[in-house]
Amino acid sequence: MNSFLMRWPEADPAALKWFREIAVTHLWLPWDAPGDTQAFLQACRAASIAVIAEFPPDGRAELALARKAGFDGAAFTGEGDEKALAALVNQHSDWQLFALLDPARIHWWTGAARAVLAAGLWPGARRLDPAAAGATQQAWLDANAYLIACLRGLFAGRDAWLGYRADERAGVSKTQPPPYGSVEVALAEAVMAGGGLVLTLPEHYRQALLRGKETAHAAWRSLLQTARFLREHRSGFLRPFGARVAVVAGSLPDCAEIVNLLYRHNVSPAVAPTNAIPAYGRFRILVAVGLGPHPAAARAVLTFARAGGKVLAVPVGPDEPAWWRQAAPTRIRSEENRDFFALGQGLLIAYREPVEDPGELALDVIDAMGWRTRDLRIWGSTTVLGILHRLDGGRLSVELLSYAGPARDFLLRVEGRFQRATLRRPGAPALPLRAAMRGTGTEVEISRLERVASLLLE
């Protein structure tokens, strides 16, 4: 996945310098964009940038006109039915196609078209309602790395792309535009999770760039540094996720909020489809979501538990059969909403009803891991999230993202004993840090995180 996708709302050849600087490979342009389209296409072609005509949901019939006009491809919304999408893709299979699909349709066959998930919230920290928040309640973080994890796991044969933009659907208020620096986080969280983003600048940021506003230009220079950093370390971000937890589910809607809250609590699990259940060993905990209709997957998950793993069995509907009963596990104890069973060498925790609060489920997963021996824990900052990747040679990387501006003086702990720690940052030399081994884990103090960094542990 070496492509860099970006949206731009007007055919303005003067904007080509921005595209060159950030190394755009594919530029999405509205089919009806204002400006001299032919001059724009020629300028982009001379710069080896493919221009993709983006169509509204009701504009797919005009794809042939875009081909005739000289566009290099098309991006369109996957609506209607799957057969109609397949027919459209087959009709233009020799062209560069992108299919924007919502979570309910992301499983559709897209053939020669690249699937792009049209979902996501603009990243950042939101203050909770002070009238409802308790004294210890923290800010809520809007983050999207979990969507990349879901796409990578459920659709391993595809590249994982997000296509949301800074609008009201993504939680952006018209009266409170997001900070310029949030664009870096939007790009970084997608790439650091092993995917990509169709980068769309918030309109107030884009206009400030065009007007020459210095604060916007400073943010752009910082974005360029981050983009270079992400390209430099891309191979590491594509490595398997490093947590010992995996979520098994049949569809994105079934598991999205569960995976979201696990990422929000720095668990950063892998996601697996029902036809590829991981074996016990590398993973120690499986969160099995909605396996009632998937008997083969249920049997594989029970094998995982018998081998010594811990399984949290979560139904997605009130009438879902208790698939785990086929193993005749031994009840150990019961709580208000779940039962604990011994099964072989492992443990099965069965929830009686669909989980109403995925945040509580995330805490249950951490309980199963052990709070002192969880894969990643961060003290001193509630707005920094981490993603774990396993590297060759027993090394580990922790991709760090700050969702509320620079973070200072926080401590992180990873499970595993490492002797060296190196903080890799955009636009700055690598910084050796002290790795302090504590019991079965390693602690590292970080004095400052601007927005994005990767901590290498060896």
C-alpha beads as a LAMMPS data file, in Angstrom:
LAMMPS data file: protein, C-alpha beads

458 atoms
457 bonds

1 atom types
1 bond types

-500.0 500.0 xlo xhi
-500.0 500.0 ylo yhi
-500.0 500.0 zlo zhi

Masses

1 110.0

Atoms # bond

1 1 1 0.000 0.000 0.000
2 1 1 2.187 2.813 -1.303
3 1 1 -0.638 5.054 -2.487
4 1 1 -1.360 8.451 -0.957
5 1 1 -4.967 9.513 -1.517
6 1 1 -6.210 13.064 -1.058
7 1 1 -9.402 14.988 -1.799
8 1 1 -9.469 18.495 -3.247
9 1 1 -12.718 20.340 -4.015
10 1 1 -11.705 22.462 -7.024
11 1 1 -9.732 22.086 -10.229
12 1 1 -7.028 24.634 -9.460
13 1 1 -3.596 23.897 -11.025
14 1 1 -2.035 26.363 -8.569
15 1 1 -2.695 23.836 -5.801
16 1 1 -0.368 21.338 -7.451
17 1 1 2.519 22.406 -5.213
18 1 1 0.664 21.088 -2.163
19 1 1 0.102 17.732 -3.818
20 1 1 3.737 17.427 -4.849
21 1 1 5.006 18.307 -1.374
22 1 1 2.985 15.615 0.373
23 1 1 3.592 13.080 -2.443
24 1 1 -0.008 12.530 -3.503
25 1 1 -0.456 9.597 -5.889
26 1 1 -4.246 9.771 -6.351
27 1 1 -6.248 12.977 -6.101
28 1 1 -10.031 12.727 -5.689
29 1 1 -11.813 15.593 -7.418
30 1 1 -15.606 16.101 -7.467
31 1 1 -16.993 15.290 -10.894
32 1 1 -18.619 18.717 -11.004
33 1 1 -15.712 20.607 -9.385
34 1 1 -15.357 24.267 -10.314
35 1 1 -12.369 25.367 -12.373
36 1 1 -10.601 24.445 -15.600
37 1 1 -10.775 20.661 -15.382
38 1 1 -8.739 19.974 -18.517
39 1 1 -5.863 22.212 -17.448
40 1 1 -5.953 20.619 -14.018
41 1 1 -5.888 17.084 -15.424
42 1 1 -2.938 17.944 -17.644
43 1 1 -0.986 19.495 -14.766
44 1 1 -1.603 16.481 -12.518
45 1 1 -0.710 14.051 -15.293
46 1 1 2.601 15.862 -15.798
47 1 1 3.243 15.418 -12.051
48 1 1 2.358 11.672 -12.197
49 1 1 -0.753 12.216 -10.085
50 1 1 -3.833 10.204 -11.032
51 1 1 -7.023 12.267 -10.839
52 1 1 -10.071 10.323 -9.662
53 1 1 -13.550 11.692 -10.366
54 1 1 -15.643 11.432 -7.189
55 1 1 -19.359 11.023 -7.792
56 1 1 -22.346 11.601 -5.496
57 1 1 -24.578 8.593 -4.803
58 1 1 -26.911 9.458 -7.678
59 1 1 -24.178 10.213 -10.211
60 1 1 -22.783 6.817 -11.099
61 1 1 -24.434 6.850 -14.520
62 1 1 -21.965 9.555 -15.563
63 1 1 -18.835 7.446 -15.118
64 1 1 -18.528 7.067 -18.882
65 1 1 -18.457 10.854 -19.231
66 1 1 -15.579 11.065 -16.745
67 1 1 -13.619 8.543 -18.789
68 1 1 -14.223 10.583 -21.927
69 1 1 -13.126 13.749 -20.105
70 1 1 -9.752 12.184 -19.312
71 1 1 -10.041 11.265 -15.643
72 1 1 -7.835 8.382 -14.523
73 1 1 -10.533 6.673 -12.470
74 1 1 -13.642 7.122 -10.384
75 1 1 -14.745 6.986 -6.751
76 1 1 -18.408 6.257 -6.143
77 1 1 -20.750 5.325 -3.315
78 1 1 -21.782 1.695 -3.105
79 1 1 -25.549 1.895 -2.751
80 1 1 -28.495 -0.082 -4.100
81 1 1 -27.582 -3.754 -4.174
82 1 1 -24.387 -5.747 -4.450
83 1 1 -25.198 -7.038 -7.931
84 1 1 -25.492 -3.500 -9.287
85 1 1 -22.109 -2.646 -7.783
86 1 1 -20.564 -5.765 -9.319
87 1 1 -21.983 -4.883 -12.725
88 1 1 -20.612 -1.344 -12.522
89 1 1 -17.158 -2.566 -11.478
90 1 1 -17.080 -5.149 -14.261
91 1 1 -18.085 -2.532 -16.798
92 1 1 -15.114 -0.313 -15.847
93 1 1 -12.676 -2.955 -14.562
94 1 1 -9.799 -1.574 -16.663
95 1 1 -10.065 1.787 -14.860
96 1 1 -8.914 2.869 -11.384
97 1 1 -11.997 2.452 -9.207
98 1 1 -12.765 3.176 -5.555
99 1 1 -16.007 2.027 -3.909
100 1 1 -17.099 3.986 -0.840
101 1 1 -19.053 1.592 1.390
102 1 1 -20.764 2.161 4.723
103 1 1 -20.245 -0.352 7.571
104 1 1 -23.350 -2.349 6.614
105 1 1 -22.062 -2.814 3.040
106 1 1 -18.307 -3.038 3.568
107 1 1 -18.453 -6.827 3.094
108 1 1 -19.699 -6.429 -0.486
109 1 1 -17.621 -7.822 -3.319
110 1 1 -15.740 -4.974 -4.994
111 1 1 -13.564 -6.815 -7.503
112 1 1 -11.193 -4.452 -9.265
113 1 1 -12.431 -1.505 -7.187
114 1 1 -10.636 -0.632 -3.956
115 1 1 -13.034 -0.705 -1.017
116 1 1 -13.023 2.433 1.148
117 1 1 -14.965 2.537 4.417
118 1 1 -17.113 5.681 4.468
119 1 1 -17.136 5.956 8.259
120 1 1 -15.136 7.578 11.020
121 1 1 -15.133 10.473 13.455
122 1 1 -12.773 13.386 13.125
123 1 1 -10.099 12.601 15.739
124 1 1 -9.689 14.604 18.899
125 1 1 -10.715 14.955 22.524
126 1 1 -14.189 16.045 23.550
127 1 1 -15.189 17.276 26.964
128 1 1 -18.108 15.424 28.453
129 1 1 -21.208 17.237 29.645
130 1 1 -20.103 18.798 32.965
131 1 1 -23.610 18.332 34.349
132 1 1 -23.362 14.568 33.792
133 1 1 -19.646 13.962 34.315
134 1 1 -18.328 12.820 37.654
135 1 1 -15.293 14.206 39.396
136 1 1 -13.016 11.490 37.987
137 1 1 -14.544 11.229 34.524
138 1 1 -12.115 11.890 31.682
139 1 1 -12.520 13.424 28.242
140 1 1 -13.870 11.241 25.471
141 1 1 -11.511 10.565 22.576
142 1 1 -12.762 10.258 19.013
143 1 1 -10.334 7.849 17.344
144 1 1 -10.425 5.563 14.315
145 1 1 -7.515 3.112 14.499
146 1 1 -9.996 0.447 15.594
147 1 1 -11.733 0.681 12.203
148 1 1 -8.451 -0.093 10.460
149 1 1 -7.971 -3.081 12.783
150 1 1 -11.446 -4.328 11.871
151 1 1 -10.818 -3.934 8.141
152 1 1 -7.410 -5.615 8.321
153 1 1 -8.839 -8.552 10.238
154 1 1 -12.183 -9.105 8.553
155 1 1 -10.975 -8.431 4.993
156 1 1 -7.375 -9.578 4.904
157 1 1 -7.291 -9.605 1.100
158 1 1 -7.929 -5.845 0.882
159 1 1 -5.994 -2.756 1.792
160 1 1 -7.688 -0.983 4.712
161 1 1 -8.850 2.507 3.722
162 1 1 -10.998 5.098 5.508
163 1 1 -12.792 7.796 3.547
164 1 1 -14.480 10.083 6.081
165 1 1 -14.109 13.848 5.850
166 1 1 -14.279 16.780 8.292
167 1 1 -18.042 17.315 8.241
168 1 1 -21.025 16.939 10.522
169 1 1 -21.239 13.207 9.818
170 1 1 -17.752 12.937 11.328
171 1 1 -18.779 14.977 14.379
172 1 1 -17.369 18.307 13.199
173 1 1 -19.471 21.315 14.121
174 1 1 -19.874 24.079 11.549
175 1 1 -19.261 26.639 14.282
176 1 1 -16.233 24.888 15.854
177 1 1 -13.829 23.699 13.166
178 1 1 -11.106 21.274 14.309
179 1 1 -7.522 22.386 14.997
180 1 1 -5.149 22.274 12.043
181 1 1 -2.977 19.745 13.849
182 1 1 -5.809 17.219 14.034
183 1 1 -5.156 16.443 10.366
184 1 1 -1.832 14.894 11.389
185 1 1 -3.583 12.657 13.894
186 1 1 -6.219 11.646 11.324
187 1 1 -3.541 10.543 8.881
188 1 1 -1.236 9.012 11.484
189 1 1 -3.804 6.866 13.290
190 1 1 -4.905 5.251 10.033
191 1 1 -1.382 4.581 8.761
192 1 1 0.038 3.512 12.134
193 1 1 -2.760 0.957 12.463
194 1 1 -1.716 -0.486 9.100
195 1 1 -4.142 1.239 6.754
196 1 1 -4.679 4.475 4.904
197 1 1 -6.888 7.569 4.773
198 1 1 -8.296 9.593 1.905
199 1 1 -6.890 12.806 3.359
200 1 1 -9.371 15.684 3.301
201 1 1 -8.353 19.034 4.758
202 1 1 -11.037 20.842 6.778
203 1 1 -12.216 23.696 4.604
204 1 1 -11.097 26.452 7.021
205 1 1 -7.595 24.940 6.988
206 1 1 -7.543 24.704 3.191
207 1 1 -8.685 28.297 2.796
208 1 1 -6.086 29.483 5.306
209 1 1 -3.386 27.733 3.279
210 1 1 -4.556 29.376 0.078
211 1 1 -4.579 32.801 1.786
212 1 1 -1.025 32.280 3.031
213 1 1 -1.881 32.305 6.741
214 1 1 1.306 31.485 8.636
215 1 1 -0.317 29.268 11.276
216 1 1 -1.814 27.125 8.510
217 1 1 1.531 26.939 6.715
218 1 1 3.261 25.919 9.942
219 1 1 0.673 23.162 10.411
220 1 1 1.231 22.062 6.814
221 1 1 4.994 21.830 7.324
222 1 1 4.387 19.714 10.402
223 1 1 2.000 17.517 8.418
224 1 1 4.696 17.010 5.759
225 1 1 7.146 15.853 8.446
226 1 1 4.579 13.418 9.803
227 1 1 3.778 12.080 6.328
228 1 1 7.483 11.441 5.678
229 1 1 7.803 9.726 9.052
230 1 1 4.824 7.487 8.307
231 1 1 6.280 6.460 4.950
232 1 1 9.662 5.740 6.531
233 1 1 8.227 3.372 9.139
234 1 1 5.372 1.965 7.070
235 1 1 6.652 -1.621 7.041
236 1 1 6.505 -1.765 10.845
237 1 1 2.927 -0.512 10.936
238 1 1 1.882 -3.356 8.637
239 1 1 3.193 -5.950 11.066
240 1 1 0.763 -8.027 13.177
241 1 1 -0.811 -6.306 16.153
242 1 1 1.110 -6.982 19.332
243 1 1 -1.604 -7.504 21.922
244 1 1 -2.423 -10.997 23.193
245 1 1 -6.127 -10.285 22.670
246 1 1 -8.156 -10.951 19.519
247 1 1 -11.796 -10.209 18.724
248 1 1 -13.630 -12.760 16.587
249 1 1 -16.753 -11.607 14.728
250 1 1 -18.763 -12.246 11.606
251 1 1 -19.230 -8.629 10.537
252 1 1 -18.046 -5.090 11.179
253 1 1 -21.352 -3.896 12.743
254 1 1 -21.228 -6.815 15.172
255 1 1 -17.873 -5.902 16.649
256 1 1 -17.098 -2.245 15.827
257 1 1 -18.037 -0.651 19.160
258 1 1 -16.462 -3.454 21.155
259 1 1 -13.168 -3.058 19.288
260 1 1 -13.486 0.727 19.585
261 1 1 -13.656 0.638 23.384
262 1 1 -10.844 -1.899 23.608
263 1 1 -8.641 0.483 21.633
264 1 1 -9.859 3.336 23.817
265 1 1 -8.489 1.400 26.833
266 1 1 -5.144 0.719 25.112
267 1 1 -5.803 -2.969 24.504
268 1 1 -5.417 -2.661 20.676
269 1 1 -6.587 -6.191 19.811
270 1 1 -6.331 -7.953 16.502
271 1 1 -9.600 -8.813 14.765
272 1 1 -10.280 -12.201 13.179
273 1 1 -13.124 -13.395 10.930
274 1 1 -15.120 -16.490 11.776
275 1 1 -13.246 -18.571 9.194
276 1 1 -9.779 -17.834 10.613
277 1 1 -9.881 -18.384 14.388
278 1 1 -6.377 -17.956 15.856
279 1 1 -4.858 -20.789 17.842
280 1 1 -3.952 -20.513 21.491
281 1 1 -0.341 -19.442 22.034
282 1 1 0.375 -16.108 20.429
283 1 1 -3.086 -15.034 21.633
284 1 1 -4.283 -15.716 25.165
285 1 1 -7.745 -14.106 25.115
286 1 1 -10.519 -14.263 22.514
287 1 1 -13.574 -12.029 22.595
288 1 1 -16.047 -14.114 20.580
289 1 1 -18.870 -11.901 19.292
290 1 1 -22.063 -13.314 17.812
291 1 1 -20.881 -16.854 17.026
292 1 1 -24.328 -18.435 17.291
293 1 1 -24.764 -18.640 13.488
294 1 1 -21.177 -19.884 12.989
295 1 1 -20.861 -23.440 14.351
296 1 1 -17.412 -24.142 12.873
297 1 1 -16.032 -20.949 14.419
298 1 1 -17.650 -21.828 17.744
299 1 1 -15.914 -25.212 17.763
300 1 1 -12.554 -23.575 17.012
301 1 1 -13.039 -21.064 19.840
302 1 1 -13.867 -23.874 22.263
303 1 1 -10.636 -25.608 21.205
304 1 1 -8.810 -22.364 22.013
305 1 1 -10.274 -22.412 25.531
306 1 1 -9.495 -26.082 26.121
307 1 1 -5.846 -25.399 25.248
308 1 1 -5.573 -22.845 28.051
309 1 1 -7.057 -19.659 26.618
310 1 1 -9.662 -17.339 28.056
311 1 1 -12.797 -16.773 25.990
312 1 1 -15.411 -14.064 26.511
313 1 1 -18.552 -15.203 24.671
314 1 1 -20.705 -12.181 23.741
315 1 1 -24.056 -12.541 21.928
316 1 1 -25.199 -9.846 19.514
317 1 1 -28.927 -10.635 19.714
318 1 1 -31.291 -11.669 22.517
319 1 1 -32.220 -14.939 20.785
320 1 1 -28.712 -16.053 19.874
321 1 1 -28.157 -19.697 20.884
322 1 1 -25.654 -20.408 23.653
323 1 1 -23.178 -22.109 21.289
324 1 1 -20.695 -22.798 24.071
325 1 1 -23.049 -25.221 25.856
326 1 1 -22.106 -27.943 23.366
327 1 1 -18.771 -28.273 25.204
328 1 1 -20.491 -29.028 28.550
329 1 1 -18.202 -26.683 30.534
330 1 1 -18.118 -26.752 34.325
331 1 1 -19.713 -23.717 35.979
332 1 1 -17.383 -22.034 38.465
333 1 1 -19.445 -19.029 39.521
334 1 1 -22.000 -16.531 38.297
335 1 1 -22.298 -12.745 38.331
336 1 1 -25.163 -10.424 37.483
337 1 1 -24.789 -10.631 33.701
338 1 1 -22.338 -13.469 33.048
339 1 1 -21.308 -16.984 34.015
340 1 1 -17.792 -18.369 34.456
341 1 1 -16.981 -21.889 33.279
342 1 1 -13.898 -24.098 33.366
343 1 1 -13.195 -25.768 30.038
344 1 1 -10.122 -27.974 29.653
345 1 1 -7.123 -25.897 30.687
346 1 1 -8.915 -22.613 30.084
347 1 1 -11.764 -20.345 31.104
348 1 1 -14.986 -19.395 29.351
349 1 1 -16.921 -16.305 30.407
350 1 1 -20.410 -16.335 28.898
351 1 1 -22.558 -13.197 28.789
352 1 1 -26.274 -13.873 29.068
353 1 1 -27.400 -10.851 27.034
354 1 1 -25.884 -8.554 24.409
355 1 1 -23.465 -6.111 26.015
356 1 1 -25.042 -2.669 26.451
357 1 1 -21.821 -0.947 27.560
358 1 1 -18.750 -1.912 25.485
359 1 1 -16.625 0.106 27.906
360 1 1 -17.523 -2.269 30.725
361 1 1 -16.672 -5.200 28.475
362 1 1 -13.256 -3.646 27.791
363 1 1 -12.632 -3.523 31.525
364 1 1 -13.687 -7.174 31.769
365 1 1 -11.081 -8.039 29.135
366 1 1 -8.419 -6.181 31.115
367 1 1 -9.511 -8.095 34.220
368 1 1 -9.000 -11.328 32.303
369 1 1 -5.526 -10.176 31.227
370 1 1 -4.615 -8.944 34.690
371 1 1 -4.350 -5.233 35.429
372 1 1 -0.693 -5.513 36.404
373 1 1 0.254 -7.691 33.441
374 1 1 -1.819 -6.134 30.659
375 1 1 -0.051 -5.625 27.333
376 1 1 0.058 -1.826 27.554
377 1 1 -0.708 0.645 30.301
378 1 1 -0.240 4.425 30.233
379 1 1 -0.111 6.589 33.365
380 1 1 -0.168 10.381 33.504
381 1 1 -2.119 11.049 30.297
382 1 1 -5.715 10.230 29.475
383 1 1 -5.468 11.535 25.901
384 1 1 -2.632 9.337 24.596
385 1 1 -3.498 6.048 22.914
386 1 1 -1.076 3.331 21.906
387 1 1 -1.072 0.595 19.250
388 1 1 1.197 -2.427 19.655
389 1 1 3.016 -4.179 16.799
390 1 1 5.205 -7.282 16.993
391 1 1 8.444 -6.910 15.016
392 1 1 11.065 -9.423 13.987
393 1 1 13.591 -10.613 16.525
394 1 1 11.273 -10.310 19.524
395 1 1 11.095 -6.530 19.244
396 1 1 7.966 -4.515 19.975
397 1 1 6.818 -1.097 18.772
398 1 1 4.291 1.108 20.520
399 1 1 2.724 3.653 18.168
400 1 1 1.710 6.670 20.252
401 1 1 -0.933 9.245 19.346
402 1 1 -1.875 12.303 21.388
403 1 1 -5.459 13.402 20.737
404 1 1 -5.376 16.723 22.621
405 1 1 -2.174 18.465 21.616
406 1 1 1.255 17.815 23.138
407 1 1 1.377 15.399 26.093
408 1 1 4.030 15.742 28.788
409 1 1 5.597 13.529 31.438
410 1 1 3.750 10.246 31.202
411 1 1 4.787 6.688 31.917
412 1 1 3.988 3.584 29.949
413 1 1 4.427 -0.072 30.742
414 1 1 4.428 -2.995 28.333
415 1 1 4.363 -6.658 29.245
416 1 1 7.707 -8.236 28.378
417 1 1 11.285 -7.515 29.362
418 1 1 13.191 -5.181 27.039
419 1 1 16.645 -3.697 27.468
420 1 1 16.533 -0.745 25.071
421 1 1 13.897 1.883 24.250
422 1 1 14.094 4.374 21.375
423 1 1 11.513 7.076 20.688
424 1 1 11.169 7.757 16.967
425 1 1 9.529 11.081 16.095
426 1 1 8.617 13.102 12.979
427 1 1 11.198 15.732 12.105
428 1 1 13.523 14.863 15.002
429 1 1 16.368 12.424 15.636
430 1 1 15.644 9.150 17.388
431 1 1 15.789 9.591 21.153
432 1 1 17.187 6.811 23.392
433 1 1 15.174 6.404 26.591
434 1 1 15.700 4.379 29.731
435 1 1 13.969 0.995 29.746
436 1 1 13.295 -0.013 33.349
437 1 1 12.379 -3.665 33.844
438 1 1 9.731 -4.132 36.531
439 1 1 8.700 -7.714 37.208
440 1 1 7.510 -9.235 33.949
441 1 1 7.213 -5.867 32.220
442 1 1 9.164 -2.827 31.063
443 1 1 8.448 0.794 31.974
444 1 1 9.484 3.845 29.929
445 1 1 9.074 7.508 30.887
446 1 1 8.280 9.942 28.074
447 1 1 8.756 13.636 28.766
448 1 1 6.975 15.007 25.702
449 1 1 4.885 13.721 22.807
450 1 1 3.939 16.324 20.216
451 1 1 1.244 14.320 18.433
452 1 1 2.789 11.218 16.906
453 1 1 5.702 8.929 17.783
454 1 1 6.762 5.299 17.697
455 1 1 8.536 3.709 20.640
456 1 1 10.846 0.841 19.638
457 1 1 11.581 -1.717 22.362
458 1 1 14.399 -4.228 21.936

Bonds

1 1 1 2
2 1 2 3
3 1 3 4
4 1 4 5
5 1 5 6
6 1 6 7
7 1 7 8
8 1 8 9
9 1 9 10
10 1 10 11
11 1 11 12
12 1 12 13
13 1 13 14
14 1 14 15
15 1 15 16
16 1 16 17
17 1 17 18
18 1 18 19
19 1 19 20
20 1 20 21
21 1 21 22
22 1 22 23
23 1 23 24
24 1 24 25
25 1 25 26
26 1 26 27
27 1 27 28
28 1 28 29
29 1 29 30
30 1 30 31
31 1 31 32
32 1 32 33
33 1 33 34
34 1 34 35
35 1 35 36
36 1 36 37
37 1 37 38
38 1 38 39
39 1 39 40
40 1 40 41
41 1 41 42
42 1 42 43
43 1 43 44
44 1 44 45
45 1 45 46
46 1 46 47
47 1 47 48
48 1 48 49
49 1 49 50
50 1 50 51
51 1 51 52
52 1 52 53
53 1 53 54
54 1 54 55
55 1 55 56
56 1 56 57
57 1 57 58
58 1 58 59
59 1 59 60
60 1 60 61
61 1 61 62
62 1 62 63
63 1 63 64
64 1 64 65
65 1 65 66
66 1 66 67
67 1 67 68
68 1 68 69
69 1 69 70
70 1 70 71
71 1 71 72
72 1 72 73
73 1 73 74
74 1 74 75
75 1 75 76
76 1 76 77
77 1 77 78
78 1 78 79
79 1 79 80
80 1 80 81
81 1 81 82
82 1 82 83
83 1 83 84
84 1 84 85
85 1 85 86
86 1 86 87
87 1 87 88
88 1 88 89
89 1 89 90
90 1 90 91
91 1 91 92
92 1 92 93
93 1 93 94
94 1 94 95
95 1 95 96
96 1 96 97
97 1 97 98
98 1 98 99
99 1 99 100
100 1 100 101
101 1 101 102
102 1 102 103
103 1 103 104
104 1 104 105
105 1 105 106
106 1 106 107
107 1 107 108
108 1 108 109
109 1 109 110
110 1 110 111
111 1 111 112
112 1 112 113
113 1 113 114
114 1 114 115
115 1 115 116
116 1 116 117
117 1 117 118
118 1 118 119
119 1 119 120
120 1 120 121
121 1 121 122
122 1 122 123
123 1 123 124
124 1 124 125
125 1 125 126
126 1 126 127
127 1 127 128
128 1 128 129
129 1 129 130
130 1 130 131
131 1 131 132
132 1 132 133
133 1 133 134
134 1 134 135
135 1 135 136
136 1 136 137
137 1 137 138
138 1 138 139
139 1 139 140
140 1 140 141
141 1 141 142
142 1 142 143
143 1 143 144
144 1 144 145
145 1 145 146
146 1 146 147
147 1 147 148
148 1 148 149
149 1 149 150
150 1 150 151
151 1 151 152
152 1 152 153
153 1 153 154
154 1 154 155
155 1 155 156
156 1 156 157
157 1 157 158
158 1 158 159
159 1 159 160
160 1 160 161
161 1 161 162
162 1 162 163
163 1 163 164
164 1 164 165
165 1 165 166
166 1 166 167
167 1 167 168
168 1 168 169
169 1 169 170
170 1 170 171
171 1 171 172
172 1 172 173
173 1 173 174
174 1 174 175
175 1 175 176
176 1 176 177
177 1 177 178
178 1 178 179
179 1 179 180
180 1 180 181
181 1 181 182
182 1 182 183
183 1 183 184
184 1 184 185
185 1 185 186
186 1 186 187
187 1 187 188
188 1 188 189
189 1 189 190
190 1 190 191
191 1 191 192
192 1 192 193
193 1 193 194
194 1 194 195
195 1 195 196
196 1 196 197
197 1 197 198
198 1 198 199
199 1 199 200
200 1 200 201
201 1 201 202
202 1 202 203
203 1 203 204
204 1 204 205
205 1 205 206
206 1 206 207
207 1 207 208
208 1 208 209
209 1 209 210
210 1 210 211
211 1 211 212
212 1 212 213
213 1 213 214
214 1 214 215
215 1 215 216
216 1 216 217
217 1 217 218
218 1 218 219
219 1 219 220
220 1 220 221
221 1 221 222
222 1 222 223
223 1 223 224
224 1 224 225
225 1 225 226
226 1 226 227
227 1 227 228
228 1 228 229
229 1 229 230
230 1 230 231
231 1 231 232
232 1 232 233
233 1 233 234
234 1 234 235
235 1 235 236
236 1 236 237
237 1 237 238
238 1 238 239
239 1 239 240
240 1 240 241
241 1 241 242
242 1 242 243
243 1 243 244
244 1 244 245
245 1 245 246
246 1 246 247
247 1 247 248
248 1 248 249
249 1 249 250
250 1 250 251
251 1 251 252
252 1 252 253
253 1 253 254
254 1 254 255
255 1 255 256
256 1 256 257
257 1 257 258
258 1 258 259
259 1 259 260
260 1 260 261
261 1 261 262
262 1 262 263
263 1 263 264
264 1 264 265
265 1 265 266
266 1 266 267
267 1 267 268
268 1 268 269
269 1 269 270
270 1 270 271
271 1 271 272
272 1 272 273
273 1 273 274
274 1 274 275
275 1 275 276
276 1 276 277
277 1 277 278
278 1 278 279
279 1 279 280
280 1 280 281
281 1 281 282
282 1 282 283
283 1 283 284
284 1 284 285
285 1 285 286
286 1 286 287
287 1 287 288
288 1 288 289
289 1 289 290
290 1 290 291
291 1 291 292
292 1 292 293
293 1 293 294
294 1 294 295
295 1 295 296
296 1 296 297
297 1 297 298
298 1 298 299
299 1 299 300
300 1 300 301
301 1 301 302
302 1 302 303
303 1 303 304
304 1 304 305
305 1 305 306
306 1 306 307
307 1 307 308
308 1 308 309
309 1 309 310
310 1 310 311
311 1 311 312
312 1 312 313
313 1 313 314
314 1 314 315
315 1 315 316
316 1 316 317
317 1 317 318
318 1 318 319
319 1 319 320
320 1 320 321
321 1 321 322
322 1 322 323
323 1 323 324
324 1 324 325
325 1 325 326
326 1 326 327
327 1 327 328
328 1 328 329
329 1 329 330
330 1 330 331
331 1 331 332
332 1 332 333
333 1 333 334
334 1 334 335
335 1 335 336
336 1 336 337
337 1 337 338
338 1 338 339
339 1 339 340
340 1 340 341
341 1 341 342
342 1 342 343
343 1 343 344
344 1 344 345
345 1 345 346
346 1 346 347
347 1 347 348
348 1 348 349
349 1 349 350
350 1 350 351
351 1 351 352
352 1 352 353
353 1 353 354
354 1 354 355
355 1 355 356
356 1 356 357
357 1 357 358
358 1 358 359
359 1 359 360
360 1 360 361
361 1 361 362
362 1 362 363
363 1 363 364
364 1 364 365
365 1 365 366
366 1 366 367
367 1 367 368
368 1 368 369
369 1 369 370
370 1 370 371
371 1 371 372
372 1 372 373
373 1 373 374
374 1 374 375
375 1 375 376
376 1 376 377
377 1 377 378
378 1 378 379
379 1 379 380
380 1 380 381
381 1 381 382
382 1 382 383
383 1 383 384
384 1 384 385
385 1 385 386
386 1 386 387
387 1 387 388
388 1 388 389
389 1 389 390
390 1 390 391
391 1 391 392
392 1 392 393
393 1 393 394
394 1 394 395
395 1 395 396
396 1 396 397
397 1 397 398
398 1 398 399
399 1 399 400
400 1 400 401
401 1 401 402
402 1 402 403
403 1 403 404
404 1 404 405
405 1 405 406
406 1 406 407
407 1 407 408
408 1 408 409
409 1 409 410
410 1 410 411
411 1 411 412
412 1 412 413
413 1 413 414
414 1 414 415
415 1 415 416
416 1 416 417
417 1 417 418
418 1 418 419
419 1 419 420
420 1 420 421
421 1 421 422
422 1 422 423
423 1 423 424
424 1 424 425
425 1 425 426
426 1 426 427
427 1 427 428
428 1 428 429
429 1 429 430
430 1 430 431
431 1 431 432
432 1 432 433
433 1 433 434
434 1 434 435
435 1 435 436
436 1 436 437
437 1 437 438
438 1 438 439
439 1 439 440
440 1 440 441
441 1 441 442
442 1 442 443
443 1 443 444
444 1 444 445
445 1 445 446
446 1 446 447
447 1 447 448
448 1 448 449
449 1 449 450
450 1 450 451
451 1 451 452
452 1 452 453
453 1 453 454
454 1 454 455
455 1 455 456
456 1 456 457
457 1 457 458
